[in-house]
Amino acid sequence: MKKASLAVLVGASIVLTACGVDKSEEATTDQMGGMTAIETEAEKHSYAMGASMGRFAKERFDEQLELGIETNSNALVTGFLDTFNDKPQFTDEELEVFINEMSAKFQEAKQQQVTELANTNAEAGRTYLAENGEREGVTTTATGLQYEVMTQGDGASPTAEDTVRVHYHGTLIDGTVFDSSVERGEPAEFPLNRVISGWTEGVQLMSVGSKYKFYIPSELAYGPRETGKIKPNSTLIFEVELLGIAPFDE
């Protein structure tokens, strides 16, 4: 058979072959699945290889199950063993078709999940900001950015072209912390015109020595993009303390 670049099971067979693993007729289900004691170097290396492939397969299966895509672990094991023993039930071309079909199905389900999550987050953000904007002490700007003054400093205010030094603590509206210089114990420095627009606008309202709390709608943050713990269309909350404007006095 030719190598099928996208077929995981075929790829597993190629890896095993390249590493010189015995592919004799003794490589049966009992032999491959029934070892209880892993002792020799060869056994440890082979086990590690199998564990790596097993982890990869389980991660893919878990992703598919989460998206509601049916899987079958028995068929996966059968495909592995058949390929391992050079007795595949399908041609490489057929396997390629199966993989492409599954990939398309996965991408469609994933996109639907992302769209639904983005819509849910956008609606939750709108509701949260509408209620938050009614609180005493909260100001809403023309762009929709909301802020409240926690401590008012008396230093200079930065422009968008300035580099600032700040301490910040960022959370989602459910309280999830996604980034925090406070928790790291080290202030951050960055040009104000190279961050999300909610920061660019908000930090310019501050003066050195101030501490503000910003409520940033998704359109002034990362929008439909997913960034780490920040899911599509997430509203962000930042507590920001403006420590200085470059050049800094070290």
C-alpha positions as CSV (number, residue, x, y, z in Angstrom):
1,M,0.0,0.0,0.0
2,K,1.0,3.6,-0.5
3,K,1.2,5.9,2.4
4,A,-2.1,7.7,3.2
5,S,-1.0,11.0,4.6
6,L,-4.3,11.7,6.4
7,A,-5.2,8.2,7.6
8,V,-4.3,7.9,11.3
9,L,-4.3,4.1,11.3
10,V,-2.2,3.8,8.2
11,G,0.2,6.4,9.7
12,A,0.5,4.4,12.9
13,S,1.6,1.4,10.9
14,I,4.2,3.4,9.0
15,V,5.6,4.7,12.3
16,L,5.8,1.2,13.7
17,T,7.5,-0.1,10.6
18,A,10.0,2.7,10.5
19,C,11.0,1.9,14.1
20,G,11.7,-1.7,13.4
21,V,8.9,-3.2,15.4
22,D,8.2,-6.9,14.7
23,K,5.3,-7.4,12.3
24,S,5.3,-11.1,12.3
25,E,2.2,-13.2,12.6
26,E,2.7,-13.4,16.3
27,A,1.6,-9.7,16.5
28,T,-1.9,-10.7,17.3
29,T,-4.6,-9.1,19.4
30,D,-3.6,-11.1,22.5
31,Q,0.1,-10.2,22.1
32,M,-0.5,-6.5,21.5
33,G,-3.2,-6.0,24.0
34,G,-2.5,-8.6,26.7
35,M,0.9,-7.6,28.1
36,T,0.7,-6.9,31.8
37,A,4.4,-6.5,32.6
38,I,6.5,-4.0,30.6
39,E,10.1,-4.7,31.5
40,T,12.7,-4.6,28.7
41,E,13.9,-1.5,26.9
42,A,12.3,-2.7,23.7
43,E,9.0,-3.2,25.5
44,K,9.1,0.2,27.2
45,H,9.9,1.9,23.9
46,S,7.1,0.0,22.1
47,Y,4.7,0.7,24.9
48,A,5.4,4.4,24.8
49,M,4.8,4.4,21.1
50,G,1.5,2.7,21.5
51,A,0.5,5.0,24.4
52,S,1.3,8.0,22.2
53,M,-0.9,6.7,19.4
54,G,-3.6,5.7,21.9
55,R,-3.6,9.2,23.4
56,F,-3.9,10.8,20.0
57,A,-6.8,8.5,19.0
58,K,-8.6,9.1,22.3
59,E,-8.3,12.9,22.0
60,R,-9.8,12.7,18.5
61,F,-12.6,10.4,19.7
62,D,-13.4,12.7,22.6
63,E,-13.5,15.7,20.3
64,Q,-16.0,13.9,18.0
65,L,-18.2,12.7,20.9
66,E,-18.3,16.2,22.2
67,L,-19.6,17.3,18.8
68,G,-22.2,14.5,18.7
69,I,-20.3,12.6,16.0
70,E,-20.7,8.8,16.4
71,T,-17.5,6.8,16.9
72,N,-16.6,3.1,17.2
73,S,-13.5,2.1,19.2
74,N,-13.8,-1.6,18.1
75,A,-13.5,-0.5,14.5
76,L,-10.5,1.7,15.3
77,V,-8.7,-1.3,17.0
78,T,-9.6,-3.5,14.0
79,G,-8.2,-1.0,11.6
80,F,-5.0,-0.7,13.6
81,L,-4.4,-4.5,13.7
82,D,-5.4,-5.1,10.1
83,T,-3.0,-2.4,8.9
84,F,-0.3,-3.5,11.3
85,N,-0.5,-7.0,9.9
86,D,-0.7,-5.9,6.3
87,K,-4.3,-7.1,5.9
88,P,-6.3,-3.9,5.4
89,Q,-9.9,-4.3,4.4
90,F,-9.8,-1.1,2.3
91,T,-7.5,0.4,-0.2
92,D,-5.5,3.5,0.6
93,E,-7.7,5.5,-1.8
94,E,-10.8,4.3,0.1
95,L,-9.3,5.2,3.4
96,E,-8.4,8.6,2.1
97,V,-12.1,9.1,1.2
98,F,-13.3,8.0,4.6
99,I,-10.8,10.4,6.3
100,N,-11.9,13.3,4.1
101,E,-15.5,12.6,4.8
102,M,-14.9,12.5,8.5
103,S,-12.8,15.7,8.4
104,A,-15.6,17.5,6.6
105,K,-18.2,16.3,9.0
106,F,-16.0,17.3,12.0
107,Q,-15.3,20.8,10.6
108,E,-19.0,21.4,9.9
109,A,-20.0,20.3,13.5
110,K,-17.1,22.4,14.9
111,Q,-18.2,25.5,13.0
112,Q,-21.8,25.0,14.2
113,Q,-20.6,24.7,17.8
114,V,-18.5,27.8,17.5
115,T,-21.4,29.8,15.9
116,E,-23.8,28.7,18.6
117,L,-21.3,29.6,21.3
118,A,-20.6,33.0,19.7
119,N,-24.3,33.8,19.6
120,T,-24.8,32.7,23.2
121,N,-21.8,34.8,24.4
122,A,-22.9,37.9,22.4
123,E,-26.4,37.8,23.9
124,A,-25.0,37.2,27.4
125,G,-22.6,40.1,27.0
126,R,-25.4,42.5,25.8
127,T,-27.5,41.5,28.8
128,Y,-24.7,41.9,31.2
129,L,-23.6,45.3,29.9
130,A,-27.2,46.6,29.8
131,E,-27.6,45.8,33.5
132,N,-24.1,46.9,34.4
133,G,-24.5,50.3,32.7
134,E,-27.4,51.1,35.1
135,R,-25.1,50.8,38.2
136,E,-24.1,54.0,40.0
137,G,-20.5,54.9,39.2
138,V,-20.4,53.1,35.8
139,T,-19.9,55.3,32.7
140,T,-20.6,54.2,29.2
141,T,-18.7,55.8,26.3
142,A,-20.0,56.4,22.8
143,T,-18.3,53.2,21.6
144,G,-20.0,51.1,24.3
145,L,-17.0,50.8,26.6
146,Q,-17.9,50.9,30.2
147,Y,-15.7,51.9,33.1
148,E,-15.7,52.8,36.8
149,V,-13.1,54.6,38.7
150,M,-11.7,52.6,41.6
151,T,-8.8,55.0,42.4
152,Q,-8.2,58.4,40.7
153,G,-4.5,59.3,40.3
154,D,-3.1,62.7,39.6
155,G,-0.4,61.9,37.1
156,A,-0.3,62.4,33.3
157,S,-2.6,60.7,30.9
158,P,-1.2,58.6,28.0
159,T,-2.0,58.9,24.3
160,A,-2.5,56.0,21.9
161,E,1.1,56.3,20.7
162,D,2.5,56.0,24.2
163,T,3.9,52.8,25.8
164,V,2.5,52.3,29.3
165,R,3.3,50.1,32.3
166,V,0.3,48.6,34.0
167,H,-0.9,46.0,36.4
168,Y,-4.1,44.3,35.3
169,H,-6.5,41.4,36.1
170,G,-8.7,40.1,33.4
171,T,-11.9,38.0,33.8
172,L,-14.9,36.9,31.8
173,I,-18.4,37.9,33.0
174,D,-18.7,34.5,34.7
175,G,-15.6,35.3,36.8
176,T,-13.1,33.1,34.9
177,V,-9.6,34.6,35.0
178,F,-8.0,34.5,31.6
179,D,-5.0,36.7,32.2
180,S,-3.5,38.6,35.1
181,S,-0.2,40.4,35.6
182,V,-1.3,40.7,39.2
183,E,-1.3,37.0,39.6
184,R,2.1,36.7,37.8
185,G,3.5,39.4,40.1
186,E,5.0,41.4,37.3
187,P,3.6,44.6,35.5
188,A,3.2,44.6,31.8
189,E,4.4,47.2,29.3
190,F,3.0,47.7,25.8
191,P,2.2,50.4,23.2
192,L,-1.4,51.4,23.6
193,N,-2.0,51.3,19.8
194,R,-1.1,47.6,19.7
195,V,-3.7,46.2,22.0
196,I,-7.5,45.6,21.7
197,S,-9.4,48.8,21.0
198,G,-11.2,48.7,24.4
199,W,-7.8,49.0,26.1
200,T,-6.6,51.7,23.7
201,E,-9.6,53.9,24.4
202,G,-9.9,53.0,28.1
203,V,-6.3,53.5,29.3
204,Q,-6.2,57.0,27.7
205,L,-9.0,58.0,30.1
206,M,-6.7,57.2,33.0
207,S,-3.9,59.2,34.7
208,V,-0.8,57.7,36.3
209,G,-1.7,56.4,39.7
210,S,-5.3,55.6,38.7
211,K,-7.0,52.2,38.9
212,Y,-10.1,51.7,36.7
213,K,-12.4,48.8,36.1
214,F,-13.3,48.3,32.4
215,Y,-16.2,46.4,30.9
216,I,-15.3,45.7,27.3
217,P,-17.9,44.5,24.8
218,S,-16.7,41.8,22.4
219,E,-16.6,44.2,19.4
220,L,-13.9,46.2,21.3
221,A,-12.1,43.1,22.3
222,Y,-11.5,39.9,20.2
223,G,-14.9,39.7,18.5
224,P,-15.6,36.2,17.0
225,R,-12.0,35.0,17.5
226,E,-11.2,32.5,20.2
227,T,-8.1,33.3,22.2
228,G,-7.2,30.8,24.9
229,K,-9.9,31.0,27.6
230,I,-11.5,33.8,25.7
231,K,-14.3,32.3,23.6
232,P,-15.9,33.9,20.6
233,N,-17.8,37.2,21.3
234,S,-16.8,37.3,24.9
235,T,-17.3,40.4,27.0
236,L,-14.2,41.1,29.0
237,I,-13.7,42.7,32.4
238,F,-10.3,44.3,33.4
239,E,-9.1,45.9,36.6
240,V,-6.3,48.1,35.4
241,E,-3.8,50.2,37.4
242,L,-1.7,52.7,35.4
243,L,1.8,52.6,36.9
244,G,3.6,54.8,34.4
245,I,4.2,56.1,30.9
246,A,7.4,55.6,28.9
247,P,10.2,56.6,29.4
248,F,10.0,54.9,32.8
249,D,12.1,55.9,35.8
250,E,13.9,52.7,36.7
